[in-house]
Amino acid sequence: MKALDRPRPAGSSAEREAARYIAKTIRTAGGEPETEPFPIWLCEQTAVLTVFGSDSKASVLHIPVRAYDRPVRQCGHPDMPMIMSMGQAAAREQTDDLGWSGESERLEAAGPLLYAEDGGPRALSMAKGCIVMLNQTVSSDLYRKLSEAGAVAYLTITGTPIDAGQDRLPARRRISRSEERTVPGATIHCQDASMLIEKMAADAPQKQSSLPGSSKKTRARLTVNGSIVQKSSQNVCASVSGKTDREGYVLLTAHYDSVPEGPGAYDNLAACSVLTELYRRFRLCPADREVRFAWLGSEEQGMLGSYAYVQRHESELLACLADINIDLAGQAIGSDVIGVTGSDSFVSEIRTFLEEYGSDAEVRQSVWSGDANTFAWKGVPALTYDRDGFGMHTCHDEQRFLSAWELGREADLIEAMVRNLAEREITASERELPEEMEQELKKLFLKY
């Protein structure tokens, strides 16, 4: 973990170096890893917010903001089927340092600033023609309401009044893939938002009962520039044969990329270290069936590594008994949650195992956030191990907050779970998703 304790965003040289290091570690343990490269398409964006007060040029402010991340449809590019079907060496040659970029996109909006708090109906009734500041992340439903209300742009307030240093920057937020976005959006730190609300109040004194920050004299312009760029990512795969020749295998997965803001020790380098430890253990003492391992790239951009994996290995997934995905691990203080994207009977089997093992981990049956979804979408019973913790998606997600004792404890639990699954048969009923869950997954992956 010390060797990789730095940001590893999707498609970056740091992510590639991490993949090489993981492969080297597997070779050191006596294995034969395979690196599977794949192309990804990302939207790189910048945002600029300029605020004009009632006294014109004397009060022009340039406020730091961050454009909402825009996920890109990965199957919408003509190069992808060609590259995905290539052999490993050829694909790597094609994707290591791609410089392709699409046409630039520019969204710009200008109008009065309006602080709409949580986006209630009264506040939105005043949103027409305004750049609207909101307390909460803009969901698909809230975006629709803003658009219908005539808002020309939106700003999500992030952070706390006591932030300093890197925490003082606007946080990362993502818009849904589900709709075409024509209204630009960005995040703004709460200290800047508070300053603007006070400025609006000073520009246009109002009654206490009025909405805060509803001055028509304080105007702003939000400009978001973006372009689609093609980069490369990669999965690192390895396997350990079972002690019998029984058909089927258990798959263990974890993503090794991070968000740009921090080194991603808790999310998710800790899980990668657990997978590496389990690889060593199963080589020394095999499970009843084969165990496969996949360290996945580019999860933070929308499960792109697992999407590439199931595209490449789809014909093999019928033999996969289950996917155990680890996403968030290693902090001593916390509680365990296991999200199961699977059938009622599979959930029941997991609960029975945990009870016999002596774990109080909470089991939730849902379409869980993370790579397990991708395998469930392809009919594989899937679960995600999460441990509550501190610092996710921030500069504070550092190795110093992790516990070697806790990592060992997690490895013990996952090892026991793998051995249990490898000994039993997964019935047809356990592979059948509840209809609502199946429809939710289909809707999610239509966006790819």
Secondary structure, 3 states (H helix, E strand, C coil): CHHHCCCCCCCCHHHHHHHHHHHHHHHHCCCCCEEEEEEEEEEEEEEEEEEEECCEEEEEEEECEEECECCCCHHHCCHHHHHHCCCHHHHHHHHCCCCCEEEEEEEEEEEEEEECCCCCHHHHCCCCCCEEEECCCCCHHHHHHHHHHCCCEEEEEECCCCCCHHHHCCCCCECCCCCCCCCCEEEEEHHHHHHHHHHHHHHCCCCCCCCCCCCCCCEEEEEEEEEEEEEEEEEEEEEECCCCCCCCEEEEEEECCCCCCCCCHHHHHHHHHHHHHHHHHHHHCCCCCEEEEEEECCCCCCCHHHHHHHHHHHHHHHHEEEEEEECCCCCCCCCEEEEEECCHHHHHHHHHHHHHHCCCCEEEECCCCCCHHHHHHCCCCEEEEEECCCCCCCCCCCHHHCCHHHHHHHHHHHHHHHHHHHHCCCCCHHHCCCHHHHHHHHHHHHCC
